[in-house]
C-alpha cells in the first residue's frame, strides 16, 4: 500500500551544515516521480522529478560525473 503523503528523508551522507535536499521515494511506484525539496525550507516548493531521470542522476553522482570543485 502506498501512502499519498511524502515521507521525506535526507541522505545519511548529508552532514554539511544544512545545505541538503530531501527526497520522498515512497511515491515513486504510485506516481512515477521522486519529490525533492530544500531541507532548509520544508514548507517551500518542491520538485517532482521523473523516477527514470532521478535514477540517471544518482548513477551520475555515484560515478563521479559531477565534480565538486
C-alpha positions in Angstrom: 0.0 0.0 0.0 1.4 3.4 -1.0 0.5 6.5 1.0 -0.1 9.8 -0.7 1.8 11.7 2.0 5.5 12.0 1.2 7.9 10.5 3.7 10.8 12.9 3.5 14.4 11.9 4.3 17.9 13.3 3.9 20.8 11.0 3.0 22.9 9.7 5.8 25.9 11.2 3.9 24.5 14.7 4.3 26.3 16.3 7.2 27.3 19.6 5.7 25.6 22.2 7.9 22.1 22.1 6.4 22.7 22.6 2.7 20.8 19.4 1.8 17.9 18.2 -0.2 15.3 15.8 1.0 13.6 13.1 -1.1 10.4 11.1 -0.7 10.9 7.8 -2.5 7.6 6.3 -1.2 5.7 7.9 -4.0 7.8 6.5 -6.8 5.8 3.4 -7.5 2.4 5.0 -7.5 3.3 8.2 -9.3 6.5 7.5 -11.2 8.1 10.6 -9.6 10.6 11.4 -6.8 9.6 14.5 -4.9 12.6 16.6 -3.9 12.7 19.7 -1.7 15.2 22.0 0.1 15.7 20.7 3.7 16.0 24.3 5.0 12.6 25.2 3.7 10.3 22.2 4.2 7.2 24.3 3.5 8.6 25.8 0.3 8.2 24.5 -3.2 9.3 21.0 -4.2 10.1 19.4 -7.5 8.6 16.1 -8.8 11.4 14.5 -10.8 10.5 11.6 -13.1 11.8 8.4 -11.5 14.0 7.4 -14.5 15.6 10.9 -14.6 16.3 10.7 -10.8 17.9 7.2 -11.2 20.1 8.5 -14.0 21.2 11.5 -11.9 22.1 9.3 -8.9 24.1 7.0 -11.2 26.0 10.0 -12.5 26.7 11.2 -9.0 28.0 7.8 -7.9 30.2 7.6 -11.0 31.8 11.0 -10.4 30.2 12.8 -13.4 29.7 15.9 -11.3 32.9 17.3 -9.9 32.7 19.0 -6.6 35.5 21.6 -7.2 
